[in-house]
Amino acid sequence: MSNTHSKFRIELLKNSIATINQTTSINHFIKQKQDGELIFQ
């Protein structure tokens, strides 16, 4: 039981880390896009 539980928690942790990484890269992309638009103005 505890073994399955810890595996589940690790999966949950991996998922949240992946989500955070995704959000970070999206924010980074948006910032780069905004920086690029500022240069062209």
Order of alpha helices (4+ residues) and beta strands (2+ residues): alpha
